[in-house]
Amino acid sequence: MRRLAAVMLTLALASSSNAQQIGQNRPNDAQENYTLSVKVQLVVETVVLKDKQGNPVHGLSANDFTVTEDNVPQAIKFFEHQDLAVNAKPLPESKRADEDVKIYKKLARERIAPETTENQRYKDRRLLALYFDMSAMRPADQMRALQAAQKFIRTQMTSVDLVAIMRYDAGSVDILQDFTANRDRLLSILETMIVGEGQDSAEEVSDASSSDTGSAFGQDDSEFNIFNTDRQLAALQTAAHILGNLNEKKSLIYFAGGLRLNGVDNQAQLHATVDAAIKAGVSFWPIDARGLVAEAPLGDATQGSQGNSGIYTGAAANAVSFEFKMSQDTMYSLAADTGGKALLDANDLDRGIVQAQDSISDYYIIGYYTTNPAKNGHFRRVKIALNNQTLDAKLDYRQGYFADKEFSKFTAVDKERQLEDALMLDDPITELSIAMEIDHFQLNRAEYFVPIIVKIPGRELALAKRGGAEHTLIDFVGEIKDMVGGTTVSNVRDFVNIKLSDATAAELAHRPIEYDTGFTLLPGRYMIKFLARDDETGRIGTYQTTFVIPNLNKEEKRVPISSVVLSSQRVDMKDAIYDAAKAKVRAKDNAVNPLVQDGKKLVPSVTRVFAQNRDIYVYLQAYKPSAGSAASASAPTPAPPPSPDPLMAFVTLYSNGAEAFKSQPIAVSPRAATRLGVTPLNFSVSASGLKPGRYDCQVTVLDPATAKANFWRAPIVIAQ
C-alpha cells in the first residue's frame, strides 16, 4: 500500500492560441504551462479487532467503521486487511553451517523500499526491524545480542515474517538489510557485523587549525557526542521516521546495554522520539543485552574500590544499584509509551524478539485525508468505532497523533507568537542540538542563585554564513515551573546577535555557541523548558529537564556545598562575540554570579569533556555559618562573624577505580562578612600529564573542627 503523506499534483495544459501575448517577451505560438499544486495529509491507523474469545474478526469493510478526528467525521479513503494467521507457518530450522557464511568486505548501506501499487511486498506480512545500538553495548553484550538475533532467524522465523537489520554506530543510522525473508542473507549480515565496533564512539573533530580566542566559544563539537543520550534517542527517532514510510505495523527490536538519561541529557528528545514512533506506527521493544546481572554490592572485579566513606555506610552499594536501575528506566519508557514491552534482567534475549513477533496479529489499515490542514504541532485525538453495534468486539488502535510542525516560514507579525506556541507544544521540536548545565549557589538563608548555561553546536548555525548572511540571530525563550504547584515561577525571553566575520565563521564551524542566564529561586523541585531558534533558518531546538534546589540549611550530617563547576575556560566579559538583548538584566545577574570574578567568567563545560592541552578549573562553595547566624535573619543587630576555622578540600581523579591524580589539599577560611560562612574553593588541574580517556572526578571537603565531610563525584573525559 502506498504511503501518501503529502501528494503533489501537477497539471500542465498546452494552449495553441495565436492571440497576442501582452507584456510578455515570448513568441505568439508558444505554449502556456499552468501548475496546480495540492497538498494533502494522509493519516494511517492500524486497528486490531478481536472478539470476546480473543480471535481476530474477519470480513469487515470500510463501511463498517466510522472515523473522527477531534470529533470531526473523516472520510475513509484507503482500507486494507492484513491477514497474518492464514500464511503464518514455522519455517524449517536452518541447517546452514558457519563456514558457509559469506564474508563481506564492507557492509552495504541500503534503504527501506516503499510499497507500490504494482508490488505490494508487505501485504499480509509481519515487519520486524532488528536495531543494534553498538555505542551502548560492551563487546560481550554485542555478542549476546547478535547471537540472540541469529537464534531467532534460524529457529523462530515464520513464513509471514520480514526482517530488517539496522545499526547505530559513529553517529549515523545505517540500514544494513531491507525487509527480507531470506534467512541466509540475514545471517550473513549478522556474521559480518564486528563485535566491539561503535564502543565509546564519538565524532572526532580536530581543532588544530583553530585559534584559541578565549571568547564565548566552548569546547570542540565532539563533546556533544559524549555523555549525551540525546544522540542515541535522536538516532531512534531517525529510525522511526525511516520506518514511517510504510503504512503497516512495525516493531523495532532495540538492542542496547542500558540507556540512561543523566544530568546533561534532554527529556525533550525522549518525548520527541516517542511521539515520532507513535506517528510512524512503530512500537519499540527494547532488550537489555546485559541480561540477568548478579552484581556484588560494591561492583565486580572489573572495578576498583570506591575509596570513600560510602563503602561503610551503604551509600556506595545503593549508588551501584541505583545506577543500574536508572539505565533501564529509559528503555522501559520507550516501550511503555509506544505499545511495546521491554525485556530486562533476562538471559534469553531472543524471547524479546518473539514477544515483538507475537504482538503483531491480524489487523486493518484505515487511511483518511485529514480535513484539518493546519501544521501547528497540536495533538489530534482520533476515535474509531464500529457501525454495527451488535458486533461485540474490542478495538485497539492509536488514539491520536501530533500534527506536523512548520515553523521555518516566519512573518514579522507571527514570529513571536510561533515561538511561544513552540514552547507550549507537548511534542517538542528537536531540530537543533542543545546541551545545558544548571547549578546553584546559596545567596542567603532563603534564596539561591541558579546560573544556567546553554550550548548549541556551531556547525548547526553556520548555514547562515554560507547563505550569505553577515550575522546569525538566535532567539531564546524558556520558563521554569514549580513541580509541586505547577505554576511558572520564572521565565526568560532573550536573543543574541552573533557576528559572523570570516574568522568567527571558521570557529563557528566546529565549536559550540554558549549562552548563559541566571535565576533566583527558593529550595524546591522545578522543571525547565528552554527553546532556541536560529532566526536565519527557522530551526528550533528544545531542552527540557527537572532539577532540585536543596535546602542546605537543613544539612546537618555533612558540610553544605554548592554545585561543583568544571571548566576549561575563563573568558573576559568584554570579549563575548555576541550582544545580548537584556544587557542590564544580565549585568545585574553577573553582580551576584559567583562564576564572575575580577571581570572574568568561568564557563562550565556542560558535557565535561576537556582537551589534554588545557587546564581543568574546579570551583565550588562550601558554607560554614556561625552558631548564631540562624537566628540573625530576624535579629535587628548584625550576626557575629562565622568561625575562622578553615575548611580543607582536594580533588582526586580516578581511572578504572585507581587513583590517577590527587591535588594538594587547600585550607580556606570562610568569608567573615557573610552570615552563611561562604567558603570559595578553587582548583586548577593540569590535564597534560593525564592519558586521554574517561575519569571520575571527586571533590572532597573536610571540616576538621566539626569532623564533618562531603564528597562529590562525576565522570569526565579527557580528549586529545
N, C-alpha and C positions, 0 to 999 in steps of 0.2 A: 504494500500500500504506500502511496507516495506521501511524503510529508510536505505540506504547503503552509509553512509558517508565514510567508509573505508571497503573494502572487503578483507579478508584474505583467500586465497585458499591453502589448504594443501593437497599434493598428496603423498600417501605412496605406494611405489612399492615394492613388495616382489620378491626376486630372489632366486631360488633354485639351483643356480650354485654351483658345488662342487670344483670350482677352488681354488687353494691355495691363502690365503689372506696374501700378503707380507706386513710385517711391522705392522700388527695388531694382537693383542692378542685376538683372537676370534675363535670359532670352525669353521671348514670348511663348515658345513651345516647351519650356522647362516644366517638369512635373512638380507638383506640390506634395510635400510629405507632412502628414499630421501624426502626432504622437499622443496617444491616450494612455495614461498610467493610472492603474487602480491598485491600491494596496489593501489587502485583507489579511486577517489573522485567523489561522485555523487553530482551534483548541481541541486537543485529543484527550479523551478519557477512556481508560480501560476499566471495565466493570466485571467483577466476579459475581456470578449469580448462582446461589446454591439453595436447595430445598431444605426441609427440616431434617432430613437424613444426612445432609452434607454432600449430596450428589449434585453435580453440575446440571443446570437447566438448559436444555437444548431447544432449538426450533423457533426462537424468537426473531422478530424483525424490527426495523427501526420504528414501525408504527406502534410497537408495544412499549416504547419508552417516551418519557417527557423530560426535557432538559430545561432548566432555568439557570440564569447567571444573575446574581443579585436580584432575584425574584422576577427577572425579565425572561419570558419564554424565548428559546433559541430553536432554530430550525436545524434538524439533523441532516447533514449533507453526505456524511460517509458512515457506513455501517459494515461491520465485518465480524464474523465469529471465528475465534481461534480455538479449534478442537484439537487438544493435545492427547486426549485419552485414547482415541482410535488408533493412532500410529505409535503410541509410546510402548516400545518393546525393548527390553535389555539387550544390548549388543553382546556378542560373544566376547569373552575375555581375550584381550590382546596377548598374543604369544611372542610379540616382537622382541628379539634379543637386543641387549645393549650394544653389542658390537655392530649391529646393523644401523645404528643411528647415524644419520648424515650430519657431518660437522660443517657448519657454515663459517666461512672466514669472517663474515660480518653480518649481523642480524639486519634484515631488511626493514625499512620503515614503510608501513602500509597505511591504509586508511579504511574507515568503515564504509563499505559500499552501500549507497542508498538503494531502496527497493523501487522498482519501476513497475508501470502497468504491464509491461511485457514480461517482466521477470519478477514474480512475487516470491522471492527466495526465502522470505521469513514467514510465509503463510504456514500456520499450524506448526510453528517451531518455538522452542524454548531457548531464550537468549541468555547466556551466562558469560560474563566478562571476568577473567582472572586478572586482577590488578596487583602487581608486586611493587611495593614501596621499598626499593633497595636501600634508600637512605635511612630508613627507620628500622632496619633489621641488622643484627650482627650476623657474621658469616654462618654460625651454627643455626640461627633462626632462618636464614635464607635457605639453607639446605633442607630444613624440615618443611618449609613452605613449598619448595619445588617438589619434594618427594610426595607431599600430600596431593598436589595437583596431578602428578604422574599417576598416583594410585587411582584417583577419580577417573582420569581419562582411560586408563587401562581396564578398569573393572566395573565402573558405575555409570558410564555414559549410556544414554538410551538413544533410540532411533530418532527422537524428535529434538535432541539437544544440538545446539550450535554454540561453539565455544570460541571466544576471542581472548587474546593474551595482550595485556598492556603492562607497561613498566614505567615507573617514575625513577629517574636517575639523572643526576647532574643538572637539575633544574628544568627538565623537559619531560613531557609525557609522550612516550613512544608506543605506537601500535605495532607490535611485533607480528601479530597474526589477526587478520579479519575473521569474522564469524565463519566457522567451518565445522563440518562433521568429520573431516579427515583426521583420524586419531594419529596416524603416523606423522603427519605434518605437525600436529600439536606437540607430540612427544619429542620430535626433533628440535623444535623451538625451545622447549624446556631444558633439553640436554645441552643446548648451545649457550644458555644463559650462564654467566660466570658467577660463581659464588664469591662474594666479597666485593663486587662492584657496587659503587654508589655509597659505600660506607664512609660517613663523615664527609660527603662530597660538598663542595662549595664552589661557587662560580668565582674563580680567582681572577682578579683584575689588577694588573701591575700598575703601581703608581710611581714607577721610577722616572717617568717622563714629566711628572707634575711637580710644581714648586710648592713649598710649604709656606703659604701666605699667612698662616695664623689667623685666618678670617673665620667666617661663620660656617665654612665647610667642615664636615666631620670626617670620619674615617673612610677607608676605601669602601666601595659599594658592595664588596663581597661580604661585609659584615651582615647584610640583610639576609644572607643565606644560612647563617649560623645562629643557633639558639632561637630559631623563629619557626614555629609550627605553621605560620601563615602560608609559607611556600608549599608545604605538603597539602594543606587544605585547599589552596588555590589550584594545585595540580588535580585534586579530586574534582573540583568544580569544572576544570577543563575537560576531564574525562566524562563528566555528566553531560556537558554541552555536546561533546562528540557523539555520545550515545543518543542524545536527544533528537538527532536527525531521523531516528527510527520511531515509528509510532507504537510498536509493540512494547510489552512489558520487558524491562531489562533488570537483571540482577548483577550488581558489581561486587564480586568477592574480593575484599580488600585485605591483603596480607601485610601485616606490619608488626613490629616488636614493641607495641605501645605507641601512644600518641598523646602527648601531654601539652595542655595549654599552661604556660608558666607566666612569669612576670612580664615578659616582653611580647607576649602573644596577644592577638586581637580577636576578641569574641565576635566582632562584626564579620570576620572572614568565615567563622564557623556557621553563622546564620546564613551568610550568602551561599555557602557550599550546600547547606541543607535545602535552601529554597531553590537553588538551581537543579538539584536532584529531583525534588518533588515536581518541578515544572517539566523536567525532561522525562518523567516516568521511570526514574531509576531508583532502585532500592539498594542501600548499602548493607553488605553482610561482612562486617569486619571479623577477621580471625587473628587472634593474638598468637603469633608464631613462636613465642617463648614457651607455649604450652603450660603444663602444670608445674609451677615453680615452688619448690620447698626451700625457702631461704633460711639460713641461720639468722638469729635475731639481729646480729651486727654485720650481716653480709657474709659471702662465701670467701673462699681462699683467694679469689682473684682481686680482692680489695684489701687495702691496708686498714689498720685500726683508725677509728675516728680521732683519737688522740685528744679528747676533751672530756669535761666532766659529764657529758651526756651519756657516756657508756656506763656510768654508775647510777644515774637517776632514771634510766629507761627512756630518756628523750631520744637517744641515738637509735634505739631499736624501733621506737614509734616512727621516727623520721624515715627509716628504711621501708617500713610497711606502708607509710603514707605515700611515699614517692611511687611505689609500685602501683598502688590503687589509683592514684591520680593519672598514671599513664594509661589506664584502661577506661577512665571516665569519658574521655572524648570519643573513643571508639564506641562506647555504649550509646552516647548521644547521637552519633551519626546513624546508628542502626535504628534506634527507637523513633527518631524524628522522620525517617524515610520509609518506614514499614519493613525494615529488615530485622535481623537478630544477630547480636554479637556472640561469637564463640570465644569465651575466656576461660582460662585455667583448665584446659583440656589438651591432652596429648594426641588425640585422634583428630588431627586437623582437617582431614578430608570430610569429616562429619559436618563441618560448617558448610562445605560446598554442597553436600547432599541436602542440607536444610534449605539452602537457596534454591536448589533444584526442585524440591518438593513444594516450595511456596508458589510456584507458577503452575496453575492448572488451567482448565478451560476458562475463557473469558471473552467478553465482547469489546470491540473497539468502536467507540462512538466519536465522531468528529463533527464540529459545527464551527461556522464562522461567527465570531462574537459580534454582537451589534454595538459594542462599546469600543470605539476606535482610539480612545484616549490612552496615551503612553505615559501614565503618571506613576507607575510602580505600585499602585494600591492593590490590596488584596481583594480578589473577587471570589465570592462564595458560589459554588456550583452545587446544584441539587438535581439528582436523577431519580426518577420514580417510575414504577410500572403502571401502565394504564389499566391493566387487568387487576382489579382489587381482589379477585378471588384467588389469584396465584400467590400463595403464601411462600415467599422466598426472601432470602437475605441478600442485600446488595452491598458490595464492598468496592469503593471507588475513591478517587481523590476528591476531597471535599472543597477544593478551591485551588487557586494559584495566584501568584503575584504577576500583575501586568508588566509588559515591557516598560523600560525606562528610557527616556530620550531627553537627556539634559545637555547635549552637546550644542544645541542650537538656542542661543540666548538672544533676547532682545533687551534693550536698555530698561524697559518697563518691568519685564518679568524676571530679570536676573536675580534680584534679591529674593523674590518670592520662591523661585525654583530652588535656591539654595536652602531656604528654610523648609521647604517641602521635603527635600532630600534628608534633612535632619530628622524629620518626623516619620520617615518611612520605616516600616518593620522589616523590609527587605533591604539590607544595607547595600550601598554601591561600593565596590572594591576595585575600581579601575586604576587607582594609584596605590602603591605600597606605602604604608605608614608604620613607623615604629615609635613608641612613646615610653618615657620614663616618668614616674610620679614619685616624688619624695616628700618628706615632711620634716619640719623643724619647729620646735616649740618656741612661741613668742612670749607667752605669759601663762598664767595658771589655767586659762580657758582656751586660748586661741593658738592655732598652728599655721605657719606659712607653708603652702604647698606649691613648690615650683614644679612646673611641667615643661618638659622639652619634647619636641616632635621632630622626627627626621623623615625626610622623603628622598628616595634615590634621585640624584640629579639627572641621571640618564633618562628618567621618565619626564623631565621637564625641558630637556634640551631640544625638543622638537620645535619649540617656539623660535629658537635662534635659527634653526635650519629652515624654518618657514619664512625667514626674513625679518622677524620682529627684533626690536632693539632691547626689549626687556621682557620679563615674564612676571606677570601679576598673579599671586596666589591668594585666594580668599580662604579665610578660616572662620569657622563657626562651631561652637560647642556649648554643651551645658553639663552641669553636674547636678545629679538628683540624689536626695536622701533616700536610701533604700528602705528605711522604716516608714516614713510618711509619704514617700513617693513625690514629694514636692521638689521643684527646682530651686536650689539654694544659690547657684551662681551660674553665670554664662559668660561667653566671650564672643565678640564679633570683631574681626581684625583682618587686615591684609598686609602683605609685604610686596614691595616692588623690587624685584631682583634685576640689577643692572647687568646686562649681558654684553660686556666688552669681549674682544677676541680672547684675551687671557682668561677672563671669567668663564667663557663658554668652554674652553679647554678643560678647566677644572670641573665645571658643572657636568661634563660628560660622564665622569666616573666617581663623583663624590656626592654625598647626601647634602641636602639643604637642611639647616636646623632652624627651628623657631621655638621660642620659649615664652612662657607667660607664668603667672602665679596667682594663687587664690589664698584667702584667709578663711579657714574652716574650723569648726569645733570637732572634738572627737566623735567618731561615728563611722558608719558604713555607707559608702557612696558608690554611684555609678556615673562614669563619664562617657559621653558620646561626642566625638570630635570629627569634624569634616574638613577636608582640604580640597580646594578646586583650582586647577590650572585654568586661569582665566583666558588663556590663549586657545587652548584646545577643548575646554569644557569638561575635561576628565575629572572625576571625583573619587576620592578615597575616604574611607570611614574607619575610625578606630573606636572600639567600644570595650570597656572592661569595668570591673568593680575593684575598689580599693578600700582599705581600712585606715583610719587615723586613730591610733591607740591613745588611750588616756594615760600618759606617763606619770601623772600624779598618783596613780594607784599602784605603780610598780614598787614593790617592797622587797622582793627577793633578789633582784638583780640591779645593776647600775642602769638607770634610764639612759637610753641613747636614741638619737635621731636616725633617719635613714643614712645609709652609707653610700656615698657618691664615688664612683670610679670614673676616672677621666684620663685623657692624654692631652688635653688642651686647656690652656689658659689664654684667652683672647682679650685683646684690648677692646674696650667698649666702643671706641671711635672707629674701629677697623671693620665693622659689620658691612657686608656687601648689599644689605637691603635697608629700606626705610620702612619702619612700622607705622601703621596708621595712628595708633594711640600712644604717641611718644610720651605724653605727660603721665599717663597711667603706668606705662612701663617704667618710667623713671622713679615713680613712687614705689613700685614693686621692688626695684633694684635697691632702694634705700634700706629695705628690711630683708632683702635676699642674702642669706649667708654665703651664697656661692659667688657673690660680687665683693671683691676685696681690693682696695687700692686701685680702683679704676679698671680692674681686670675681672673677667668672669670665668669661673670654672665650668666647662661644658661637659655634662655627663655623656658617657659613651653610649648609653641606651642599650646597645647589644653586647657590650663588654667584650669587644674584640680589639686587641691592641697590636700595633706594629712593633716589631722587635727593636727597631731603632728609635723608639720613643719611650719617655718615662711614663710610668703609671702613677697618677696622683690619686690619693685616697683621702677623703675628707668626711668627717662626721662631727657631731656634737654630743657630748655627754653632759648630764645635768646632775648637780650636787647641791640641792637647796639646803640652806641652813635650817636649823630646828625650828626657828620662829617664822620662817617665810610663808608657811601655810596660812597662818593667821594674819599675816601682814597685808593680805589683799584687801581686808576690810578695816584695817587699823589706820588711824589718821596720821600716825607717825611712821617714818621710814623704818623698814625692817633692818635688823643687824646684818652686816655682811656675811656671806657664806664662809664656811670653814676654809682656811687656806691650805689644808692638806691636799697635796696634788693627787691626780689620778694617773695611773700607769697604763700604757697601751703599746701594742706592737702588731705588726702584720706578718702573716705566715702564708706561703704558697705551698700547696700540696700537689704532687703529680702521682697519680695512681696510688694514693694513700701514703706516699713517702714525702717527707719534708724536702722541698726543693729550694726554699728561700725563707729567711726569717730576718726581719728588720731589727735594728737596735731598739730596745724599749725607750719610750719617751715619757717624761714626767711633766704634766701640765697642771697648773693650778687654776681653779675656777676664777672667772672674772668677778672681781669684788663688787662691781657696780650693778650686777644683775641679781635679782631675787632668786632666779632659778639656778644660780650657780653654773651658768653656761661655760662649758669647757671645750673649746675648739681643738680638734685633733687633726693634724695634717701630716701626711706621709708622702714621700716620693720614692718610688721603687723603679730601679733601672731594669728594663727588660732585655738589655743587650746580652747579659750573661745567662739568659734562660733559653732553653731549646723551644722551638715552635711546637705548639700542641695545646692540649686542654689542661687547665689547672683549677684547683679550688682555692679561692682567696678567702682567708679567715682573718677577721679583726678581733682582737682580744682586748677588753677594757677591764682594768682591775682597780678597786678602791682599797688600798691597804688599811685605811683607818676603820672601815666597817666590814672588811673581809668579804665584800660583795664583788661579783664579776659579771660580765656579759660577753657573749660570743655572737658574731655574725659571720655567715659563710655564704658564698655564691660562686658559681662556675664562671670562668673566664677563658678566653682563647688568646694565645699569643701567636701571631702570624708573621711570616717573613715579609 
